[in-house]
Amino acid sequence: MADASIAVVIPAAGTGSRMGGERKQFRRLGDHPLFVETLRALDRHEAIDLLVLAAPVADHLAISEALTGATLRAPVVLAPGGATRQASVRAGLELVPSFVAMVLVHDGVRPFVSRLAIDRVIEAIRETGAAALAVEATDTLRRGSDGWFGESVPREGLYRMQTPQGARRDWLIEAHEAAVRDGVEATDDVALLQRIGRSVRIVEGDPLNIKVTTPADWELARRLWSTRLC
């Protein structure tokens, strides 16, 4: 571990209110719970040296048991999950050693992230300091309110954000510390990095790199899993 250079913080403390039923991160996808398959996808990339999973302390024992048969190469450190995604990421960052140069943040319920996508994000961070996966918007976009459509929104230059997102460790810590100081809550780390004046490189994402949030997402994930090549 003394020469580790890349860590991944994985927030996995969500309650899964939009999914209903069993919490999404513990639903089995193939032979393992969803969060374990996400960790396995990250672990396949040999440049990743450390995985920090932020989850409720009450779940840590169950998580440790689920990881027993996962045969992961990189060490997994458990962090206390927070009330928000941002708080969970911050808790994970606190457990990343100071010698780590780069930190990626990846949703615990995105198990289809590819090695190529991770490669591209890592390379962009090495070149510019911060980067994130995103998919360019292709559908017509409209505002809506109370069940009725409003005006159309030009889709040119709009992106759907994905993870991993990441940056130099010192930049990401600075961004989270500034957010705490200023009482700011954001939905992703790109917004926090931009707040402190850091530019973030767009890296082409993958439509199959889905985040499992709703029942429809879960059904899609099951279909994708049954047809995967690896």
Buried (B, 14 or more C-beta within 10 A) or exposed (E): EEEBBBBBBBBBBBEBEEBEEEBBBBBEBBEBBBBBBBBBBBBBBEEBBBBBBBBBEEBBEEBEEBBEEBEBEBEBBBBBBBEBBBBBBBBBBBBBEEEBBBBBBBBBBBBBBBBEBBEBBBBBBBEBBBBBBBBEBEEEEEEEEEEEEEEEEEEEEEBEBBBBBBBBBEBBBBBBBBBEEEEBEBEBBBBBBBBBEBEBBBBEBBEEBBBBBBEEBBEBBBEBBEEEEE
